[in-house]
Amino acid sequence: MSLRRTTSAVVSVVAVAAVGAVPTAAAAHGRSQEFRRLSTFPAYLNSSIDDTAAAEISTVTEDGRTVVYTDSPGKRLGFVDISNPSAPKPAGTLAVGGEPTSVAHLGRLLLAGVNTRTSFTAPSGKLVVIDSATRAVKREIDLGGQPDSVAVAPSGRYIAVAIENERDEDAGGGAIPQAPAGWLAVIDTRTWKVSRVDLSGLSAVAPTDPEPEYVSINSRDEAVVSLQENNHLVVVSLGSRRVLSDFSAGEVTVTQVDTTDDDKISLDGTITAKREPDGVAWINDDLFATANEGDYEGGSRGWSIFSKKTGKVVWDAGNSLEHLAVAHGQYPDKRSDAKGVEAENVAFAVLNRTPYVFVNSERGNFTAVYDVSNPAKPRFKQLLPTTNGPEGVVAVPSRNLVVVSSEEEDASIGIRGTVQVYGFGSPRNSALVSRNDIPWGALSALSAVPGRRDRLASVTDAVYSPTRVLGLTTGGVIDSELTVTKDGAPVGYDVEGLVVRKAGGYWLAVEGTGAGKDPNLLVRLNARGEVQEEIPLSADVAAAITSNGLEGVTEVGASVWVAVQRAVKGDPANTARIGRYDTVSKTWSWLLYPLETAPTGWVGLSELVAVDANTFAVIERDNQRGTLAAIKRIYTFDVPKTWTGTPTVSKKLVKDLLPLLRADGGWVQDKVEGLAVAGNGRTYAVTDNDGLDDATGETVFLDLSRLL
């Protein structure tokens, strides 16, 4: 009698997502914090800063003190000492003779799946068994195919390896089937012999070519295997090497998502797609979670919980993961016409007596945390920012830690593969979040709101169009938006400065393209966001500005002041311009501001704030991220009442922001772009996340107390 059971899992997501998926907008998407990031370890610290080093899948040794990660480009494993999780240390690497795809641990042993293939049609691989203490290779086991995920049974009796034998995306348009098929390898740890479990003939999609992607094992020695391209899930008894059940991961219709890459986030689209799960993780012996990334024809932009007994969906995230990304400013708009945030991986753990599911968003660069005390109604707890491309996620219950490994590596723009460690506690800095899913990101300026103690305003730059002025509380909740219009139609500027006028309305500092067609402009809006006036710079300065133009604006009486980010042509090196526009005489006058120099990259201005009639504050920063960031500072300077020519001002250091940017253990952001003194007398600063374009997407909001 066959024990196989096939069940179709098709669901309308609108109803399912509404059940326990996300707190109400009034709760600002779970703003209460339970976890905080403790540290970020760039993988290159195990080699050299010029080396290409990624961190894809991680495990933690039995004692909970060493992270071991796969570094595919380097064909090695990397080791990180997390004895002090707030100060991780490089602990070396180990070459494994091929491309490591996954790593797990069994007691003192490390188990690395290694891809050794020379072609897609002749896949090969091995399981490398390593003593974690001595790093001696104890044995190498031929797997007979290309491995992907490796999992160890809680009992320690079995190791399961997903033998993917992945398709060649350049052959036949990447369509499947493509021989050879994949299977599940089961290794008995008493004998170290490999058994093959055939997974062919189960799925409706390419049944002759199963491509196992991920595997997880419960306490009954049952493995759940995701066949991602086949959109199928299989439950296998490791003891008997038999398929217990299998079922389609299903197709879903998800509404109110962005489906167009058009420089604006519009939650008004609908997709119908196969789930195509990547990562899987047991929640208990009967239920498991899937990260529905999509790779072939699908991807549902969320995650699900399935019952192994019925094959039915117990809960589905619907559009909620996308909406969370939007509310937290981490939605990747350029992926709207593809697979959105892409839920890549999922992990389960009980920490502090609470059962959690952790969901990695590969494109949103975050890990979403859920309380699954009731698996039928998961409760979103918080969103943890990561670096780019979070792939691996593993918990360390003995130490109440969570480790996320991110694989994206592009040293030329300051993006590095990292291992990040999280633990319980409140972050030292606030994170912005919006109500009612107001889309936001790329915040290029900050302004006080005259007459309001607890209000600030910000603005989006050229990443998004049209331009919008955003209203927020000093507590970091974005709760209003105003679209800028010109001649009755929405308009998009590259706004890099904003000040709310005492008389009503706004001044915008618009950065131009230098020698290009778009000029640097001072733009006046009324209170409805309608363009009233566009003011060009004086002709001599306008002609001398290259690619780094206006970066701040403020107002004092009848004068509007602006900052130019870097030196203009003909000025002394390491200077920037401060401009004053007299709204009565319609004339410009200019000062020089002395800039610092940095070990790497350039230094420029990012903001301008009037402290009083004669004193101004600026943000002076370099263009570096992470470990290379050196200058993120607030300076003040006084201006003369009258002057001729272009005199140089004297500046005074008020605050070094680097310690604060490092305080939450993250990858230091390069663009500190907004600064304001609110009506409550406190100073606030904010970073520009570039809308996730070649950036982590994290936004840091700083309360600097009564600084200015």
N, C-alpha and C positions, 0 to 999 in steps of 0.2 A: 504494500500500500504506500503510495507516494505521500510524503509529508509536505509537498510543495503546495503553496496556496498563492494564487495570483489575484490581486485586487486593484482595481483602477482607483486612483486618487485624484479626482477632479473636483475643484471647489471654486465657488465665487468668493473672491477675497473681501469684498466690501463688508459683508456681515461678519466674517471671521475676524478681520483685523480690528473690528470695533470692540471686541471682547477682551478687555484687560491688556490691550497692546500698549497704550500710551496714556499717561495721566492727562487730565484736561489741560487746556491752554492756560487756565488760571494757575495751574501748578508749574507753568513754565517748563514743561517737559522734564520733570524729575530733577529739578535743580539741586535738591538736597544731595550732599556728597557723602559717599562712604569710603571710596578709595582715593588715594592720591599717588601720583607718580613719584617714585623715589629717585630714579636715576635713568640716564641714557648712556649706553656704552656703544660707541661706534666700532664696528668690527675691524676697521683698519688699525686700531690700537694693538691688535695681535700681530701686525706685520709692519706696515709703514703707511704714512699719510698718502703716499703716491700710489699705493697698491689698490687694486680693485678687490673689494672684500664685501660680500653680502652675508646676511643672516636670514635664512629662510625658515627652517623648521628647528625647533628647540626641544630639549628635554632638560631635566634637572637631576643631578645625581641623587642617590638614595639618601644622603645626609642633608640634602637641600641646600648645599653651599656652593655648587658649581653648575653653571649653565653650560650646556654643550649644544652648539648650533651647527647646522650644515652651511657650508660656504661653497656653493656650486661653482662659481667662477674660479675659485682657488683650488678646487678638487681636494677639499680638506674639511675637517671638523675644527671648530674654534671653541675655546674654553674661556669662561669668564668666572672669576672668583667673586661670589656674592655673599661671602661671609658677613660683610657689611653691605646690605642691599642699597644703601644710599651712596656708597663709594665703591662701585665694582672695579676690579682690577684685571688687566689682561693676564691670562694664564696659558697662553700658547696655542699652537695648532697641531694637527696630526693629519698628514697626507693619507688618503685612503685608496689611492690607485684608481680613481675614476670620479664621476660626478655624484656626490652624495645627494640623495633625494629626501631622506628622512632619517631621524635618529630617535631611539627610545632607550630605556634602561631596564635591566632585570637584575635587581640586587646591585652588586658591584660591577656588573657588566654593562657595557654600552653596545647597542646594536644599530649599525648604520647600514641602510640600504644604499647600494652604490650602483649607478648605471655605468656599464662599460661598453655599451653598444658602439659599433662603427657604422651602422646604417639602421634605418627604420625597419627594413625587411629582415634583418638579422639581429634582433634585440638580444642583449645579454646583461647580466648583472650578478651581484653577489651580496651576501649579508656578511659584513665584517664585524666580528665579535671582539670587543676590546675590554681589557681590564681598566676600569676608570681610575684606579689609584696609580698604576704604573704606566698606563697607556700602551701596554704591550698588546699586540694583536694575538688573541688566543686561537682564533680559527677564522677561516674564510669559507663560506658555504656558497656553492654555485646555485643560483636560483633558476637558471635556464631561461631568463627573460628579464625585461627592464622593470625594476622595482619602482614603486612610488611610495606609498605610505607603509610604515612599520608600526605594529601595535603589540603590546605584551598583555597577556591575560592577567587579571588581578591574582589568580591562583598561582601564577608563575609556571604553569604547566605548558603553555603554548605561546608561540610567536606567530602572528599572522602578517603576511606581506602581500600587499596589493601589487600584483604583476600586471602593470598597465599595458605594456607594449603599445605605446601611444601612436596615434596616427601621424602621418606626414601631412601637414597642412598645406604643403606645396604640391602634393600629388593629387590629381583629379579634383582640384578645388577644395581639398581637405575632406571630401565626402567619405563616409564610412558605409559599408565595411571595407577595412584594409587588413589583410593578413600580415602577421599572425595575430590570433586572438589573445586576449589576456586571461588571467585566472587568479585564483587565490592560492598562495603558497602557505601551508601550515607546517610549522616546525615543532616537533616534540622536544622540549628542552631536556628530557632524560636521555634521548638518543641523538639529538641534533639531526635527525633525518627529516627530509622535506617530503611532504605529500602535496599533491595537486588537487584542488577542488575546481571542477569544470563549471564555469558560469555561463556557458553558451546555451542558446535556445530559450532564454528566459525573457528577454526584453522584446518589446514591439519594435524598437528602433535598432536596426542592425543586429539581430539576435546572434549572428555567426561571429560577431566581432565585439565581445564584451571588453570594455576598457575600465577596469577597476581603478578608482582614484584614491579612495580613503577607506580606512578600516578602523573600527573601534570594537572593544571586547568588554562584555559585561561579566558579572560575578558567576554566571552559569557557564562560562566558557563558550559563549555564543558571540559570534562576530557579525556586525552589520557592515556591509560593504556598499559603497556608492559606486555605481557605474555611471559616471557623469554624462558622457556623450550619449549613452543609451537611455538616459533619464529613468534609471531603474535602481531599486534598492533590494539587497539580498541579505537574508539572515542565515548564517551557517553555523552548524554545530561543529566546534573544533575537535571534540572528542571522537565523533563518528565521521567527520569530514563530509557531512551531508548538508544539502540545502534544506533548511527547515521551512522557509517561506520566501517569497519574492513578490514584488509589486511595483507598479509604475510609480514614479515620484509625482506624476500628475501634471496637468496643465492648469494655469490660473489666469484669471482676468483681473488685472490690478488697475484701479482707476485713480485719478487725481495724482498723477506723477508727471514729471517733465520728460517729454519725448523728443525734444528738438534742441539742437545745439545752436542757439541763436543769441548768445550773450545776455540772456535774461532767464531767470528761473520762474517757470510758469507751471504750477501744479494743476494742470487742466487736461492732461493727456491720459490715454488708456493703452495698456499693453495686454496682449494675450500671449503667454509664453510657457514653455515647459520649464519646470523648476531646475532641472539638471544640477543636482546637489554636488558640491565638492566635499567639504569637511563634514564629518558625522561624529556624534558623541552620544553615548548612552547617558540618560538622565537617571534611570533606574533599570531594573532588569527587563522591563516591558516597554519602556518609552525611550526614544532617541531623538536628538535634534539634528537638523541638516542645515547647512549653509548653502543657499540656492544661488550659487554664483552664475552658472551657465557657462558653456564653453563651445558648444557646437551650434545649436539652433535655439537656445533658450536663455534662461536666467530670469528669475522672478523678483529680483531686487529685495529679497528678504530672507527670512529663515522660517523653518517649520518644526513642529514636533509631531512625530508619527508613533502609532501603536504597532508594535511588531506582530501582535496577534491578529489584528484586523487589516493592517496596511492602510488604515484610514488616518487622515490628518486630524490630530487632536487640537492643534492650534497653528495658526499661520500669521505671520507678521503683516501680511498685506502690504499696504503702502507706508506703514508706520516707520520702518527703518529709514526710508527716504525722507519722510517728514522730520524725523529726528535730525538727520544730517542738515536739512535746510534750517531748522530752528537753531542749530548750533554753529551755523556758518561754515559747515564742512561738506556742502554738497558740490560734487564735481560736475559743473554744468556742461563741460565739454564731453562728458560721457552720457549726456541725456539721450542722444540718438543711438546709444549702444546698450549697455547693461547697468547704467546708473551707478549706484554705490558699490555693487558687486560684493555680496557677502561671501567671503573666501573660505573662512574656517570658523569652527565652533568648538568650544570646550566646556566641560561641566566640572564643577568642584563644590564641595561643601566647605565653606570657610566661616569660622565663628558661628557654627551651627546653622548657617543659612545656605541652602542650595542655590548656586548661581549658574547661569549660562553666560558665556562670554562669546560675542560674535564679532569677528574681524571684518571690517569693510576695506577691501583692497584699494578701492579708488577714492573713498572718502577719508582714508588715513585716520581711522579711529577704531576703538573696540567698544561695543555697546554692552552694558552689563544689565542682566535681568535676574530678578528673584523668581525662582521657579518652585517655590513652596507649593503652589498649586499649578501643576504643569498645564492645566487647561486654561489658566489665566496668568501667564507670566506678567510680572510687573517691571517695567523699565525703571532702573535705578539711576544710571548716569552714563555719560559718554566720556570715554578716556581718549584724549588725543594721542596719536602715535606719530612715528615718522612715516615715510612713504612706502606704500605697499606692504602693510602688515600681513604676514603669511602664517606664522606660527603663533599659537597661544597655548600656554600650559600653566596650570596652577601648582602651587607648592603648599598643600594644606597644613603641613607640619609647621610652617612659618607664616601662614596667612599671606602669601605672596602670589602675584600673578606676573608671568613673564611673557612679553610679546616680542617677537622677532620680525623685523621688516627687511625686505630684500632689495628694494630699489637703491641703486647706487649710481650717482653721477657727480663725481667730485667737481666737475667744471662749474656746476651751479650750486654747490654746497649741499647736495643731497647724498647722504651716506647710509649704507646698510647698518642697522643698529639692533641692539638688544635693550629693551626697556623693562624696568622692574616697577611694579605697583604694589602698594600695601594699604592697610587701613589708615585713615586719617583725613583731615580736611586740607585741601590745597591752600597754599599761602596766598596765591593770587586768584582773583575772580575770573570766571569764564563768562563771556557774553552769551545770552540766549534770547530768542525772540518769542513773543506771544503770537498766537494765531498763525504760526508758521510763516511769519514775515520773512521773505528771503533776504539774506544779507551776506556780506563778505567784502574783501578788498576795501576795508575802511581806511581812507587816506587822510582823514583829518578829524579833529574833535573841537567842539566849541561849547562854552557855557551858554545858557539861555537866560538872558537878562530878566531879573525879577523872579526867577525860580531857583529855590535852594537845591532842589534834588533832580534837576533836569540837565541833560546834555544833548548835543546834536552831533551827528556824524554824516558822512557822505560816501557814496561808492565811487570808485575811479573807473578808468576805461575798461576794466575787465568786464563790467556789466554796462548795458545800454538799454533803455535810457538811464540818465543820472537820477539818483534818488537821494533825498535828504532823509535821514533816519532819526527818529526821536528815541531817547533812551533814558532810563533812570540812572542815578549815580550808583545804584546797586547792580547795574549791568544787565537790565532787561530792556530789550528793544521792543517798543510797543506802538510805534507809528512810522509811517512812510509817506513821503511827498514826492511825486514825480515832477521833475523839472521839465517845463515846456517852453517852447519858443514859437511865436506866431501861431499859437493854438495847437501845436503838435509836440509830442514828447521828443526830447533832444538828449543826445549823449555827448558829454564832455569828458576829458581826462582831468577830473577835478582832484587837486592835490592840496587844497586849502579851503577852509570854511569858517565863517564867523557869522553868528546870529546878530543882527543889527538891533540896537536899542530902539530905533525908530520903526522897527518891523521889517521883516524880510531878511535877506541874506546877501553876503558877499562870497563869491567863489573865486579861488585862484585856479585857473585852468592852465595846465602844462601843455605847451605846444610841442611840435616836432622839430624845432630848430630850423634847419634849412628846408624842411618839408612844407607842406601846404597849410598846416594847422598852426596858427600863431598862439603865443602865450597871451592870455587874456585875463583881465579883471572883469568879472561878470556880476551885475547886480540883479537880484531877484526880489519880487514882492513876496508877501506872506503866503501867497498861493503857489509859489514856486515858478512864477512866470518871469521870463527874462525881460528885464526892463532896459538894460544897457550892457553893451560889450565894449570894454575899454582896452585898447592895445597899449603895449608898453611904449616908452619913448623910442623913436626910430633907431637911435644909436645902439641902445641895449638890445632891442628886439633883433637887430641884425647880427649882434655878437653872440647871442645865446645859441649853443649847439643843441645837444640832445637832452640836457638836464635843465629844465626851466623852473617855473614857479612851483613852490612847495609849501607855501604857508601864507595866510592872510589874517590881518586883525584890523580893528578900527579904533581910532582915538579921535573923538570930536569930528571935525570935518576932514580928517586925514585917514586914508586907508593905506596900511603898510603891507608889503609883500616881501617874501624871501625867495631868492633864486638859489637853487640847490647847490650848484658848483660854479667854478670860475667861468666868467664869460671871456670871449676872445679879446685879447689885448690887456686883460687885467693881470696883476701878479699871480703867480701860482699859489695854490692853497689859500685862495680867498673865495668868498661868495658875495653876492650883492644883496643889500637890504634896500628896498625901494619905498618911497613915500609918494602917494598920489593925493594931491590937493583937490578935493571935489569942488571947490569954489573956483580956483584959477584954472583947473583942468591941466595941471602941469605935474611932471615927475621930477623928483630929486633922488640921489642915490648915495649910499654909504657902502664901504667895504667891511666885510666881516672876516676875521682871520680863522682859518680852518686848521685843525690838527692833521697829522699824518698818521697812517696806520701801517702795520707791518705787511698787510696784504690788502689789495684792493684800493678803492678810493674812499674819501670822506666828504660828506656834504650835509646840507641842512634839510630837515624834514618838516619843520613846523615853526610857527611864529605866533607868540601870544603877548598881548599887552598886559604887563603887570600893573603899570600906572601910566601916566601921560608921558613919562620920559624913560621908563624902564621896560625892556622887552625880554622875553625868554624864548630860546630856540631849542630844538632837538638837534644835536650834532651826532652823526652816526657814520660808521663805515657800511659797506655793502656786503658784509660777511655774515655767515651763519655758523651755528654750532661751535666747535672748538676754535675756529679761526676768528670769531667775533671778538673785537678788541675795544671798539669805541661806540658806546651808546650812552650819551650824556645830555644833561640839561645845563645850559649856560644862560646867564643873563648879561645884558649890556645896556648901557645908558646912551641916549642919543643927544646930540647938541640941539639947542633950541633953533639955531640957525647955522648954516654952513655954506661954503662955496666949494666947488670941485667935488671930489669923491674921497672924503677922509675915511680913515680906518678907525673903527670903534675898538674899545677895550672890553674884554669879556671876563666873566667870573664863573668858575665852576660851582654849580649848585648841587648837582646830584649825578652820581655814576649809576646808571640803570642796570649795568651788567649783573651785579649780585642779585637783583630782583628778578631779572630774566632767567637766571640760573636757579632760582630758589625752589622751583617746582620740578627740578631734575629733568627738564626737557631739552630739546635741541634748540639752542638759542636762536630766536627769530631775528632776521636782519633788519626788517623795516619797522622801527618804532616811528610812527608817522603822525600820531595825534596827541595833542597836549591841551589841557584846558583847566582853568581855575573856576570851579562851579560856584554857585551862589552860597553854598554852605562853607566856603573858604578852603575847601580841600582841592588838591590838584590831582588830576587823573591823566593817564596816558594809555594809548592803545596801539597795538601793532596791526599792520596791513598784511593779510594772509594771501594776497595775490589771487584770491579766488581758486586756490589750489593749483594754479598754473605754475609748474616747476617749483612747487613749494609744498610744505607739509600741510598747510591749511589751518594750522592752529592760530587762534587769536588770543593774545595775552592782554588783559585789562588790568591796569595797575592803579591802585589807590595809594597816592603818595603823601597822604595826610596834608597838613598845612605847610606845604613846601614853599610856596611863592607868596 
